[in-house]
């Protein structure tokens, strides 16, 4: 019966279920019967214990690990140092895939074969390690953002413009180029009709 079980076991089972354990695994770990847990799940004190376990878990998540800005910054700084260490280690060392003339470690050598048969030859090309440099730049930016050192430029306010009454009057007075073209076409049509009528009258 639930009342005969120590409260510690009940709270242990509640915590196990809150962290994603199944009833079967929680029963095995706590050393109780699965049917006992089924009964506990219907009791208010077990539900309260389970909610407390969820609240405690949520608090730990929010106050530990990656939830803390300081922890995230330290982790990113460590990754940044590791990437920079890779550059320093391979700088000037062809055996590590770098260029013997490069002191930064940012350059990589690529061995390529050209041609075939008697015309086959091997050449060495060099290229910038853009993937590594991109990751370094990304970490530097994220660290700056976490520390509040990277500010976005202020957004310029949108200036609302309105037309004065005078401007509206002038716009209405002066036709658009399309309106001028249409008026010109109508004028030419009138002139043509008058010419036709005049020619007809003269012929009579």
Contact map, one row per residue, 1 for C-alpha under 8 A:
111110000000000000000000000000000001000000000000000000000000000000000000000000000000000000000000000000000000000000000000000000000000000000000000000000000000000000000000000000000000000000000000000000000000
111110000000000000000000000000000001001100000000000000000000000000000000000000000000000000000000000000000000000000000000000000000000000000000000000000000000000000000000000000000000000000000000000000000000
111111000000000000000000000000000000000000000000000000000000000000000000000000000000000000000000000000000000000000000000000000000000000000000000000000000000000000000000000000000000000000000000000000000000
111111000000000000000000000000000000000000000000000000000000000000000000000000000000000000000000000000000000000000000000000000000000000000000000000000000000000000000000000000000000000000000000000000000000
111111101100000000000000000000000000000000000000000000000000000000000000000000000000000000000000000000000000000000000000000000000000000000000000000000000000000000000000000000000000000000000000000000000000
001111111100000000000000000000000000000000000000000000000000000000000000000000000000000000000000000000000000000000000000000000000000000000000000000000000000000000000000000000000000000000000000000000000000
000011111110000000000000000000000000000000000000000000000000000000000000000000000000000000000000000000000000000000000000000000000000000000000000000000000000000000000000000000000000000000000000000000000000
000001111111000000000000000000000000000000000000000000000000000000000000000000000000000000000000000000000000000000000000000000000000000000000000000000000000000000000000000000000000000000000000000000000000
000011111111100000000000000001000000000000000000000000000000000000000000000000000000000000000000000000000000000000000000000000000000000000000000000000000000000000000000000000000000000000000000000000000000
000011111111110000000000000000000000000100000100100000000000000000000000000000000000000000000000000000000000000000000000000000000000000000000000000000000000000000000000000000000000000000000000000000000000
000000111111111000000000000000000000000000000100110000000000000000000000000000000000000000000000000000000000000000000000000000000000000000000000000000000000000000000000000000000000000000000000000000000000
000000011111111100000000000001000000000000000000000000000000000000000000000000000000000000000000000000000000000000000000000000000000000000000000000000000000000000000000000000000000000000000000000000000000
000000001111111110000000011001000000100000000000000000000000000000000000000000000000000000000000000000000000000000000000000000000000000000000000000000000000000000000000000000000000000000000000000000000000
000000000111111111000000000000000000000000000110110010000000000000000000000000000000000000000000000000000000000000000000000000000000000000000000000000000000000000000000000000000000000000000000000000000000
000000000011111111100000000000000000000000000000110011000000000000000000000000000000000000000000000000000000000000000000000000000000000000000000000000000000000000000000000000000000000000000000000000000000
000000000001111111111000010000000000000000000000000000000000000000000000000000000000000000000000000000000000000000000000000000000000000000000000000000000000000000000000000000000000000000000000000000000000
000000000000111111111110010000000000000000000000010000000000000000000000000000000000000000000000000000000000000000000000000000000000000000000000000000000000000000000000000000000000000000000000000000000000
000000000000011111111000000000000000000000000000011011000000000000000000000000000000000000000000000000000000000000000000000000000000000000000000000000000000000000000000000000000000000000000000000000000000
000000000000001111111000000000000000000000000000000001001000000000000000000000000000000000000000000000000000000000000000000000000000000000000000000000000000000000000000000000000000000000000000000000000000
000000000000000111111100000000000000000000000000000000000000000000000000000000000000000000000000000000000000000000000000000000000000000000000000000000000000000000000000000000000000000000000000000000000000
000000000000000111111110110000000000000000000000000000000000000000000000000000000000000000000000000000000000000000000000000000000000000000000000000000000000000000000000000000000000000000000000000000000000
000000000000000010011111110000000000000000000000000000000000000000000000000000000000000000000000000000000000000000000000000000000000000000000000000000000000000000000000000000000000000000000000000000000000
000000000000000010001111111000000100100000000000000000000000000000000000000000000000000000000000000000000000000000000000000000000000000000000000000000000000000000000000000000000000000000000000000000000000
000000000000000000000111111100000100000000000000000000000000000000000000000000000000000000000000000000000000000000000000000000000000000000000000000000000000000000000000000000000000000000000000000000000000
000000000000000000001111111110000000000000000000000000000000000000000000000000000000000000000000000000000000000000000000000000000000000000000000000000000000000000000000000000000000000000000000000000000000
000000000000100110001111111111000000000000000000000000000000000000000000000000000000000000000000000000000000000000000000000000000000000000000000000000000000000000000000000000000000000000000000000000000000
000000000000100000000011111111111100100000000000000000000000000000000000000000000000000000000000000000000000000000000000000000000000000000000000000000000000000000000000000000000000000000000000000000000000
000000000000000000000001111111111000000000000000000000000000000000000000000000000000000000000000000000000000000000000000000000000000000000000000000000000000000000000000000000000000000000000000000000000000
000000000000000000000000111111100000000000000000000000000000000000000000000000000000000000000000000000000000000000000000000000000000000000000000000000000000000000000000000000000000000000000000000000000000
000000001001100000000000011111110000000000000000000000000000000000000000000000000000000000000000000000000000000000000000000000000000000000000000000000000000000000000000000000000000000000000000000000000000
000000000000000000000000001111111000000000000000000000000000000000000000000000000000000000000000000000000000000000000000000000000000000000000000000000000000000000000000000000000000000000000000000000000000
000000000000000000000000001101111101100000000000000000000000000000000000000000000000000000000000000000000000000000000000000000000000000000000000000000000000000000000000000000000000000000000000000000000000
000000000000000000000000001100111111100000000000000000000000000000000000000000000000000000000000000000000000000000000000000000000000000000000000000000000000000000000000000000000000000000000000000000000000
000000000000000000000011001000011111110000000000000000000000000000000000000000000000000000000000000000000000000000000000000000000000000000000000000000000000000000000000000000000000000000000000000000000000
000000000000000000000000000000001111111000000000000000000000000000000000000000000000000000000000000000000000000000000000000000000000000000000000000000000000000000000000000000000000000000000000000000000000
110000000000000000000000000000011111111100000000000000000000000000000000000000000000000000000000000000000000000000000000000000000000000000000000000000000000000000000000000000000000000000000000000000000000
000000000000100000000010001000011111111110000000000000000000000000000000000000000000000000000000000000000000000000000000000000000000000000000000000000000000000000000000000000000000000000000000000000000000
000000000000000000000000000000000111111111000000000000000000000000000000000000000000000000000000000000000000000000000000000000000000000000000000000000000000000000000000000000000000000000000000000000000000
010000000000000000000000000000000011111111100000000000000000000000000000000000000000000000000000000000000000000000000000000000000000000000000000000000000000000000000000000000000000000000000000000000000000
010000000100000000000000000000000001111111100100000000000000000000000000000000000000000000000000000000000000000000000000000000000000000000000000000000000000000000000000000000000000000000000000000000000000
000000000000000000000000000000000000111111110110000000000000000000000000000000000000000000000000000000000000000000000000000000000000000000000000000000000000000000000000000000000000000000000000000000000000
000000000000000000000000000000000000011111110110000000000000000000000000000000000000000000000000000000000000000000000000000000000000000000000000000000000000000000000000000000000000000000000000000000000000
000000000000000000000000000000000000001111111110000000000000000000000000000000000000000000000000000000000000000000000000000000000000000000000000000000000000000000000000000000000000000000000000000000000000
000000000000000000000000000000000000000011111111000000000000000000000000000000000000000000000000000000000000000000000000000000000000000000000000000000000000000000000000000000000000000000000000000000000000
000000000000000000000000000000000000000000111111100000000000000000000000000000000000000000000000000000000000000000000000000000000000000000000000000000000000000000000000000000000000000000000000000000000000
000000000110010000000000000000000000000111111111110000000000000000000000000000000000000000000000000000000000000000000000000000000000000000000000000000000000000000000000000000000000000000000000000000000000
000000000000010000000000000000000000000011111111111000000000000000000000000000000000000000000000000000000000000000000000000000000000000000000000000000000000000000000000000000000000000000000000000000000000
000000000000000000000000000000000000000000011111111100000000000000000000000000000000000000000000000000000000000000000000000000000000000000000000000000000000000000000000000000000000000000000000000000000000
000000000110011000000000000000000000000000001111111110000000000000000000000000000000000000000000000000000000000000000000000000000000000000000000000000000000000000000000000000000000000000000000000000000000
000000000010011011000000000000000000000000000111111111000000000000000000000000000000000000000000000000000000000000000000000000000000000000000000000000000000000000000000000000000000000000000000000000000000
000000000000000001000000000000000000000000000011111111100000000000000000000000000000000000000000000000000000000000000000000000000000000000000000000000000000000000000000000000000000000000000000000000000000
000000000000000000000000000000000000000000000001111111110000000000000000000000000000000000000000000000000000000000000000000000000000000000000000000000000000000000000000000000000000000000000000000000000000
000000000000011001000000000000000000000000000000111111111000000000000000000000000000000000000000000000000000000000000000000000000000000000000000000000000000000000000000000000000000000000000000000000000000
000000000000001001100000000000000000000000000000011111111100000000000000000000000000000000000000000000000000000000000000000000000000000000000000000000000000000000000000000000000000000000000000000000000000
000000000000000000000000000000000000000000000000001111111110000000000000000000000000000000000000000000000000000000000000000000000000000000000000000000000000000000000000000000000000000000000000000000000000
000000000000000000000000000000000000000000000000000111111111000000000000000000000000000000000000000000000000000000000000000000000000000000000000000000000000000000000000000000000000000000000000000000000000
000000000000000000100000000000000000000000000000000011111111100000000000000000000000000000000000000000000000000000000000000000000000000000000000000000000000000000000000000000000000000000000000000000000000
000000000000000000000000000000000000000000000000000001111111110000000000000000000000000000000000000000000000000000000000000000000000000000000000000000000000000000000000000000000000000000000000000000000000
000000000000000000000000000000000000000000000000000000111111111000000000000000000000000000000000000000000000000000000000000000000000000000000000000000000000000000000000000000000000000000000000000000000000
000000000000000000000000000000000000000000000000000000011111111100000000000000000000000000000000000000000000000000000000000000000000000000000000000000000000000000000000000000000000000000000000000000000000
000000000000000000000000000000000000000000000000000000001111111110100000000000000000000000000000000000000000000000000000000000000000000000000000000000000000000000000000000000000000000000000000000000000000
000000000000000000000000000000000000000000000000000000000111111100110000000000000000000000000000000000000000000000000000000000000000000000000000000000000000000000000000000000000000000000000000000000000000
000000000000000000000000000000000000000000000000000000000011111110110000000000000000000000000000000000000000000000000000000000000000000000000000000000000000000000000000000000000000000000000000000000000000
000000000000000000000000000000000000000000000000000000000001111111110000000000000000000000000000000000000000000000000000000000000000000000000000000000000000000000000000000000000000000000000000000000000000
000000000000000000000000000000000000000000000000000000000000101111110011000000000000000000000000000000000000000000000000000000000000000000000000000000000000000000000000000000000000000000000000000000000000
000000000000000000000000000000000000000000000000000000000000000111111011000000000000000000000000000000000000000000000000000000000000000000000000000000000000000000000000000000000000000000000000000000000000
000000000000000000000000000000000000000000000000000000000000111111111011000000000000000000000000000000000000000000000000000000000000000000000000000000000000000000000000000000000000000000000000000000000000
000000000000000000000000000000000000000000000000000000000000011111111111000000000000000000000000000000000000000000000000000000000000000000000000000000000000000000000000000000000000000000000000000000000000
000000000000000000000000000000000000000000000000000000000000000001111111100000000000000000000000000000000000000000000000000000000000000000000000010000000000000000000000000000000000000000000000000000000000
000000000000000000000000000000000000000000000000000000000000000000011111110000000000000000000000000000000000000000000000000000000000000000000000000000000000000000000000000000000000000000000000000000000000
000000000000000000000000000000000000000000000000000000000000000011111111111000000000000000000000000000000000000000000000000000000000000000000000000000000000000000000000000000000000000000000000000000000000
000000000000000000000000000000000000000000000000000000000000000011111111111100000000000000000000000000000000000000000000000000000000000000000000000000000000000000000000000000000000000000000000000000000000
000000000000000000000000000000000000000000000000000000000000000000001111111110000000000000000000000000000000000000000000000000000000000000000010011000000000000000000000000000000000000000000000000000000000
000000000000000000000000000000000000000000000000000000000000000000000111111111000000000000000000000000000000000000000000000000000000000000000000000000000000000000000000000000000000000000000000000000000000
000000000000000000000000000000000000000000000000000000000000000000000011111111100000000000000000000000000000000000000000000000000000000000000000000000000000000000000000000000000000000000000000000000000000
000000000000000000000000000000000000000000000000000000000000000000000001111111110000000000000000000000000000000000000000000000000000000000100010000000000000000000000000000000000000000000000000000000000000
000000000000000000000000000000000000000000000000000000000000000000000000111111111000000000000000000000000000000000000000000000000000000000100010000000000000000000000000000000000000000000000000000000000000
000000000000000000000000000000000000000000000000000000000000000000000000011111111100000000000000000000000000000000000000000000000000000000000000000000000000000000000000000000000000000000000000000000000000
000000000000000000000000000000000000000000000000000000000000000000000000001111111110000000000000000000000000000000000000000000000000000000100000000000000000000000000000000000000000000000000000000000000000
000000000000000000000000000000000000000000000000000000000000000000000000000111111111000000000000000000000000000000000000000000000000000100110000000000000000000000000000000000000000000000000000000000000000
000000000000000000000000000000000000000000000000000000000000000000000000000011111111100000000000000000000000000000000000000000000000000000000000000000000000000000000000000000000000000000000000000000000000
000000000000000000000000000000000000000000000000000000000000000000000000000001111111110000000000000000000000000000000000000000000000000000000000000000000000000000000000000000000000000000000000000000000000
000000000000000000000000000000000000000000000000000000000000000000000000000000111111111000000000000000000000000000000000000000000001000100000000000000000000000000000000000000000000000000000000000000000000
000000000000000000000000000000000000000000000000000000000000000000000000000000011111111100000000000000000000000000000000000000000000000100000000000000000000000000000000000000000000000000000000000000000000
000000000000000000000000000000000000000000000000000000000000000000000000000000001111111110000000000000000000000000000000000000000000000000000000000000000000000000000000000000000000000000000000000000000000
000000000000000000000000000000000000000000000000000000000000000000000000000000000111111111000000000000001000000000000000000000000000000000000000000000000000000000000000000000000000000000000000000000000000
000000000000000000000000000000000000000000000000000000000000000000000000000000000011111111100000000000011100000000000000000000000000000000000000000000000000000000000000000000000000000000000000000000000000
000000000000000000000000000000000000000000000000000000000000000000000000000000000001111111100000000000111000000000000000000000000000000000000000000000000000000000000000000000000000000000000000000000000000
000000000000000000000000000000000000000000000000000000000000000000000000000000000000111111100000000000001000000000000000000000000000000000000000000000000000000000000000000000000000000000000000000000000000
000000000000000000000000000000000000000000000000000000000000000000000000000000000000011111111101110000001000000000000000000000000000000000000000000000000000000000000000000000000000000000000000000000000000
000000000000000000000000000000000000000000000000000000000000000000000000000000000000001111111000011101111100000000000000000000000000000000000000000000000000000000000000000000000000000000000000000000000000
000000000000000000000000000000000000000000000000000000000000000000000000000000000000000001111100011111111000000000000000000000000000000000000000000000000000000000000000000000000000000000000000000000000000
000000000000000000000000000000000000000000000000000000000000000000000000000000000000000001111111111100000000000000000000000000000000000000000000000000000000000000000000000000000000000000000000000000000000
000000000000000000000000000000000000000000000000000000000000000000000000000000000000000001011111111100000000100000000000000000000000000000000000000000000000000000000000000000000000000000000000000000000000
000000000000000000000000000000000000000000000000000000000000000000000000000000000000000000001111110000000000000000000000000000000000000000000000000000000000000000000000000000000000000000000000000000000000
000000000000000000000000000000000000000000000000000000000000000000000000000000000000000001001111110000000000000000000000000000000000000000000000000000000000000000000000000000000000000000000000000000000000
000000000000000000000000000000000000000000000000000000000000000000000000000000000000000001001111111000000001110000000000000000000000000000000000000000000000000000000000000000000000000000000000000000000000
000000000000000000000000000000000000000000000000000000000000000000000000000000000000000001111111111101001111100000000000000000000000000000000000000000000000000000000000000000000000000000000000000000000000
000000000000000000000000000000000000000000000000000000000000000000000000000000000000000000111100111111001011100000000000000001000000000000000000000000000000000000000000000000000000000000000000000000000000
000000000000000000000000000000000000000000000000000000000000000000000000000000000000000000111100011111100000000000000000000000000000000000000000000000000000000000000000000000000000000000000000000000000000
000000000000000000000000000000000000000000000000000000000000000000000000000000000000000000010000001111100000000000000000000000000000000000000000000000000000000000000000000000000000000000000000000000000000
000000000000000000000000000000000000000000000000000000000000000000000000000000000000000000110000011111111110000000000000000000000000000000000000000000000000000000000000000000000000000000000000000000000000
000000000000000000000000000000000000000000000000000000000000000000000000000000000000000100110000000111111000000000000000000000000000000000000000000000000000000000000000000000000000000000000000000000000000
000000000000000000000000000000000000000000000000000000000000000000000000000000000000001100110000000001111110000000000000000000000000000000000000000000000000000000000000000000000000000000000000000000000000
000000000000000000000000000000000000000000000000000000000000000000000000000000000000011111110000011001111111000000000000000000000000000000000000000000000000000000000000000000000000000000000000000000000000
000000000000000000000000000000000000000000000000000000000000000000000000000000000000001000100000010001011111000000000000000000011000100000000000000000000000000000000000000000000000000000000000000000000000
000000000000000000000000000000000000000000000000000000000000000000000000000000000000000000000000011001011111100000000000000001111000000000000000000000000000000000000000000000000000000000000000000000000000
000000000000000000000000000000000000000000000000000000000000000000000000000000000000000000000000111000001111110000000000000001111000000000000000000000000000000000000000000000000000000000000000000000000000
000000000000000000000000000000000000000000000000000000000000000000000000000000000000000000000100111000000011111000000000000111100000000000000000000000000000000000000000000000000000000000000000000000000000
000000000000000000000000000000000000000000000000000000000000000000000000000000000000000000000000100000000001111100000000000111100000000000000000000000000000000000000000000000000000000000000000000000000000
000000000000000000000000000000000000000000000000000000000000000000000000000000000000000000000000000000000000111110000000011110000000000000000000000000000000000000000000000000000000000000000000000000000000
000000000000000000000000000000000000000000000000000000000000000000000000000000000000000000000000000000000000011111000000011110000000000000000000000000000000000000000000000000000000000000000000000000000000
000000000000000000000000000000000000000000000000000000000000000000000000000000000000000000000000000000000000001111100001111000000000000000000000000000000000000000000000000000000000000000000000000000000000
000000000000000000000000000000000000000000000000000000000000000000000000000000000000000000000000000000000000000111110011111000000000000000000000000000000000000000000000000000000000000000000000000000000000
000000000000000000000000000000000000000000000000000000000000000000000000000000000000000000000000000000000000000011111011100000000000000000000000000000000000000000000000000000000000000000000000000000000000
000000000000000000000000000000000000000000000000000000000000000000000000000000000000000000000000000000000000000001111111100000000000000000000000000000000000000000000000000000000000000000000000000000000000
000000000000000000000000000000000000000000000000000000000000000000000000000000000000000000000000000000000000000000111111000000000000000000000000000000000000000000000000000000000000000000000000000000000000
000000000000000000000000000000000000000000000000000000000000000000000000000000000000000000000000000000000000000000011111000000000000000000000000000000000000000000000000000000000000000000000000000000000000
000000000000000000000000000000000000000000000000000000000000000000000000000000000000000000000000000000000000000001111111100000000000000000000000000000000000000000000000000000000000000000000000000000000000
000000000000000000000000000000000000000000000000000000000000000000000000000000000000000000000000000000000000000011111111110000000000000000000000000000000000000000000000000000000000000000000000000000000000
000000000000000000000000000000000000000000000000000000000000000000000000000000000000000000000000000000000000000011110011111000000000000000000000000000000000000000000000000000000000000000000000000000000000
000000000000000000000000000000000000000000000000000000000000000000000000000000000000000000000000000000000000001111000001111100000000000000000000000000000000000000000000000000000000000000000000000000000000
000000000000000000000000000000000000000000000000000000000000000000000000000000000000000000000000000000000000001111000000111110000000000000000000000000000000000000000000000000000000000000000000000000000000
000000000000000000000000000000000000000000000000000000000000000000000000000000000000000000000000000000000000111100000000011111000000000000000000000000000000000000000000000000000000000000000000000000000000
000000000000000000000000000000000000000000000000000000000000000000000000000000000000000000000000000000000000111100000000001111100000000000000000000000000000000000000000000000000000000000000000000000000000
000000000000000000000000000000000000000000000000000000000000000000000000000000000000000000000000001000000011110000000000000111110000000000000000000000000000000000000000000000000000000000000000000000000000
000000000000000000000000000000000000000000000000000000000000000000000000000000000000000000000000000000000011110000000000000011111000000000000000000000000000000000000000000000000000000000000000000000000000
000000000000000000000000000000000000000000000000000000000000000000000000000000000000000000000000000000000111000000000000000001111100000000000000000000000000000000000000000000000000000000000000000000000000
000000000000000000000000000000000000000000000000000000000000000000000000000000000000000000000000000000000111000000000000000000111111100000000000000000000000000000000000000000000000000000000000000000000000
000000000000000000000000000000000000000000000000000000000000000000000000000000000000000000000000000000000000000000000000000000011111110000000000000000000000000000000000000000000000000000000000000000000000
000000000000000000000000000000000000000000000000000000000000000000000000000000000000000000000000000000000000000000000000000000001111111000000000000000000000000000000000000000000000000000000000000000000000
000000000000000000000000000000000000000000000000000000000000000000000000000000000010000000000000000000000000000000000000000000001111111100000000000000000000000000000000000000000000000000000000000000000000
000000000000000000000000000000000000000000000000000000000000000000000000000000000000000000000000000000000100000000000000000000001111111110000000000000000000000000000000000000000000000000000000000000000000
000000000000000000000000000000000000000000000000000000000000000000000000000000000000000000000000000000000000000000000000000000000111111111000000000000000000000000000000000000000000000000000000000000000000
000000000000000000000000000000000000000000000000000000000000000000000000000000000000000000000000000000000000000000000000000000000011111111100000000000000000000000000000000000000000000000000000000000000000
000000000000000000000000000000000000000000000000000000000000000000000000000000010011000000000000000000000000000000000000000000000001111111110000000000000000000000000000000000000000000000000000000000000000
000000000000000000000000000000000000000000000000000000000000000000000000000000000000000000000000000000000000000000000000000000000000111111111000000000000000000000000000000000000000000000000000000000000000
000000000000000000000000000000000000000000000000000000000000000000000000000000000000000000000000000000000000000000000000000000000000011111111100000000000000000000000000000000000000000000000000000000000000
000000000000000000000000000000000000000000000000000000000000000000000000000110110000000000000000000000000000000000000000000000000000001111111110000000000000000000000000000000000000000000000000000000000000
000000000000000000000000000000000000000000000000000000000000000000000000000000010000000000000000000000000000000000000000000000000000000111111111000000000000000000000000000000000000000000000000000000000000
000000000000000000000000000000000000000000000000000000000000000000000000000000000000000000000000000000000000000000000000000000000000000011111111100001000000000000000000000000000000000000000000000000000000
000000000000000000000000000000000000000000000000000000000000000000000000000000000000000000000000000000000000000000000000000000000000000001111111110000000000000000000000000000000000000000000000000000000000
000000000000000000000000000000000000000000000000000000000000000000000000100110000000000000000000000000000000000000000000000000000000000000111111111000000000000000000000000000000000000000000000000000000000
000000000000000000000000000000000000000000000000000000000000000000000000000000000000000000000000000000000000000000000000000000000000000000011111111111000000000000000000000000000000000000000000000000000000
000000000000000000000000000000000000000000000000000000000000000000000000000000000000000000000000000000000000000000000000000000000000000000001111111111100000000000000000000000000000000000000000000000000000
000000000000000000000000000000000000000000000000000000000000000000001000100000000000000000000000000000000000000000000000000000000000000000000111111110000000000000000000000000000000000000000000000000000000
000000000000000000000000000000000000000000000000000000000000000000000000100000000000000000000000000000000000000000000000000000000000000000000011111111000000000000000000000000000000000000000000000000000000
000000000000000000000000000000000000000000000000000000000000000000000000000000000000000000000000000000000000000000000000000000000000000000000001111111100000000000000000000000000000000000000000000000000000
000000000000000000000000000000000000000000000000000000000000000000000000000000000000000000000000000000000000000000000000000000000000000000000001111111100000000000000000000000000000000000000000000000000000
000000000000000000000000000000000000000000000000000000000000000000000000000000000000000000000000000000000000000000000000000000000000000000001001101111110000000000000000000000000000000000000000000000000000
000000000000000000000000000000000000000000000000000000000000000000000000000000000000000000000000000000000000000000000000000000000000000000000000100111111000000000000000000000000000000000000000000000000000
000000000000000000000000000000000000000000000000000000000000000000000000000000000000000000000000000000000000000000000000000000000000000000000000000001111100000000000000000000000000000000000000000000000000
000000000000000000000000000000000000000000000000000000000000000000000000000000000000000000000000000000000000000000000000000000000000000000000000000000111110000000000000000000000000000000000000000000000000
000000000000000000000000000000000000000000000000000000000000000000000000000000000000000000000000000000000000000000000000000000000000000000000000000000011111000000000000000000000000000000000000000000000000
000000000000000000000000000000000000000000000000000000000000000000000000000000000000000000000000000000000000000000000000000000000000000000000000000000001111100000000000000000000000000000000000000000000000
000000000000000000000000000000000000000000000000000000000000000000000000000000000000000000000000000000000000000000000000000000000000000000000000000000000111110000000000000000000000000000000000000000000000
000000000000000000000000000000000000000000000000000000000000000000000000000000000000000000000000000000000000000000000000000000000000000000000000000000000011111000000000000000000000000000000000000000000000
000000000000000000000000000000000000000000000000000000000000000000000000000000000000000000000000000000000000000000000000000000000000000000000000000000000001111100000000000000000000000000000000000000000000
000000000000000000000000000000000000000000000000000000000000000000000000000000000000000000000000000000000000000000000000000000000000000000000000000000000000111110000000000000000000000000000000000000000000
000000000000000000000000000000000000000000000000000000000000000000000000000000000000000000000000000000000000000000000000000000000000000000000000000000000000011111000000000000000000000000000000000000000000
000000000000000000000000000000000000000000000000000000000000000000000000000000000000000000000000000000000000000000000000000000000000000000000000000000000000001111100000000000000000000000000000000000000000
000000000000000000000000000000000000000000000000000000000000000000000000000000000000000000000000000000000000000000000000000000000000000000000000000000000000000111110000000000000000000000000000000000000000
000000000000000000000000000000000000000000000000000000000000000000000000000000000000000000000000000000000000000000000000000000000000000000000000000000000000000011111011000000000000000000000000000000000000
000000000000000000000000000000000000000000000000000000000000000000000000000000000000000000000000000000000000000000000000000000000000000000000000000000000000000001111111000000000000000000000000000000000000
000000000000000000000000000000000000000000000000000000000000000000000000000000000000000000000000000000000000000000000000000000000000000000000000000000000000000000111111100000000000000000000000000000000000
000000000000000000000000000000000000000000000000000000000000000000000000000000000000000000000000000000000000000000000000000000000000000000000000000000000000000000011111110000000000000000000000000000000000
000000000000000000000000000000000000000000000000000000000000000000000000000000000000000000000000000000000000000000000000000000000000000000000000000000000000000000111111111000000000000000000000000000000000
000000000000000000000000000000000000000000000000000000000000000000000000000000000000000000000000000000000000000000000000000000000000000000000000000000000000000000111111111100000000000000000000000000000000
000000000000000000000000000000000000000000000000000000000000000000000000000000000000000000000000000000000000000000000000000000000000000000000000000000000000000000001111111110000000000000000000000000000000
000000000000000000000000000000000000000000000000000000000000000000000000000000000000000000000000000000000000000000000000000000000000000000000000000000000000000000000111111111000000000000000000000000000000
000000000000000000000000000000000000000000000000000000000000000000000000000000000000000000000000000000000000000000000000000000000000000000000000000000000000000000000011111111100000000000000000000000000000
000000000000000000000000000000000000000000000000000000000000000000000000000000000000000000000000000000000000000000000000000000000000000000000000000000000000000000000001111111100000000000000000000000000000
000000000000000000000000000000000000000000000000000000000000000000000000000000000000000000000000000000000000000000000000000000000000000000000000000000000000000000000000111111100000000000000000000000000000
000000000000000000000000000000000000000000000000000000000000000000000000000000000000000000000000000000000000000000000000000000000000000000000000000000000000000000000000011111110000000000000000000000000000
000000000000000000000000000000000000000000000000000000000000000000000000000000000000000000000000000000000000000000000000000000000000000000000000000000000000000000000000001111111111000000000000000000000000
000000000000000000000000000000000000000000000000000000000000000000000000000000000000000000000000000000000000000000000000000000000000000000000000000000000000000000000000000001111111000000000000000000000000
000000000000000000000000000000000000000000000000000000000000000000000000000000000000000000000000000000000000000000000000000000000000000000000000000000000000000000000000000000111111100000000000000000000000
000000000000000000000000000000000000000000000000000000000000000000000000000000000000000000000000000000000000000000000000000000000000000000000000000000000000000000000000000000111111110000000000000000000000
000000000000000000000000000000000000000000000000000000000000000000000000000000000000000000000000000000000000000000000000000000000000000000000000000000000000000000000000000000111111111000000000000000000000
000000000000000000000000000000000000000000000000000000000000000000000000000000000000000000000000000000000000000000000000000000000000000000000000000000000000000000000000000000111111111100000000000000000000
000000000000000000000000000000000000000000000000000000000000000000000000000000000000000000000000000000000000000000000000000000000000000000000000000000000000000000000000000000001111111110000000000000000000
000000000000000000000000000000000000000000000000000000000000000000000000000000000000000000000000000000000000000000000000000000000000000000000000000000000000000000000000000000000111111111000000000000000000
000000000000000000000000000000000000000000000000000000000000000000000000000000000000000000000000000000000000000000000000000000000000000000000000000000000000000000000000000000000011111111100000000000000000
000000000000000000000000000000000000000000000000000000000000000000000000000000000000000000000000000000000000000000000000000000000000000000000000000000000000000000000000000000000001111111110000000000000000
000000000000000000000000000000000000000000000000000000000000000000000000000000000000000000000000000000000000000000000000000000000000000000000000000000000000000000000000000000000000111111111000000000000000
000000000000000000000000000000000000000000000000000000000000000000000000000000000000000000000000000000000000000000000000000000000000000000000000000000000000000000000000000000000000011111111100000000000000
000000000000000000000000000000000000000000000000000000000000000000000000000000000000000000000000000000000000000000000000000000000000000000000000000000000000000000000000000000000000001111111110000000000000
000000000000000000000000000000000000000000000000000000000000000000000000000000000000000000000000000000000000000000000000000000000000000000000000000000000000000000000000000000000000000111111111000000000000
000000000000000000000000000000000000000000000000000000000000000000000000000000000000000000000000000000000000000000000000000000000000000000000000000000000000000000000000000000000000000011111111100000000000
000000000000000000000000000000000000000000000000000000000000000000000000000000000000000000000000000000000000000000000000000000000000000000000000000000000000000000000000000000000000000001111111110000000000
000000000000000000000000000000000000000000000000000000000000000000000000000000000000000000000000000000000000000000000000000000000000000000000000000000000000000000000000000000000000000000111111111000000000
000000000000000000000000000000000000000000000000000000000000000000000000000000000000000000000000000000000000000000000000000000000000000000000000000000000000000000000000000000000000000000011111111100000000
000000000000000000000000000000000000000000000000000000000000000000000000000000000000000000000000000000000000000000000000000000000000000000000000000000000000000000000000000000000000000000001111111110000000
000000000000000000000000000000000000000000000000000000000000000000000000000000000000000000000000000000000000000000000000000000000000000000000000000000000000000000000000000000000000000000000111111111000000
000000000000000000000000000000000000000000000000000000000000000000000000000000000000000000000000000000000000000000000000000000000000000000000000000000000000000000000000000000000000000000000011111111100000
000000000000000000000000000000000000000000000000000000000000000000000000000000000000000000000000000000000000000000000000000000000000000000000000000000000000000000000000000000000000000000000001111111110000
000000000000000000000000000000000000000000000000000000000000000000000000000000000000000000000000000000000000000000000000000000000000000000000000000000000000000000000000000000000000000000000000111111111000
000000000000000000000000000000000000000000000000000000000000000000000000000000000000000000000000000000000000000000000000000000000000000000000000000000000000000000000000000000000000000000000000011111111100
000000000000000000000000000000000000000000000000000000000000000000000000000000000000000000000000000000000000000000000000000000000000000000000000000000000000000000000000000000000000000000000000001111111110
000000000000000000000000000000000000000000000000000000000000000000000000000000000000000000000000000000000000000000000000000000000000000000000000000000000000000000000000000000000000000000000000000111111111
000000000000000000000000000000000000000000000000000000000000000000000000000000000000000000000000000000000000000000000000000000000000000000000000000000000000000000000000000000000000000000000000000011111111
000000000000000000000000000000000000000000000000000000000000000000000000000000000000000000000000000000000000000000000000000000000000000000000000000000000000000000000000000000000000000000000000000001111111
000000000000000000000000000000000000000000000000000000000000000000000000000000000000000000000000000000000000000000000000000000000000000000000000000000000000000000000000000000000000000000000000000000111111
000000000000000000000000000000000000000000000000000000000000000000000000000000000000000000000000000000000000000000000000000000000000000000000000000000000000000000000000000000000000000000000000000000011111
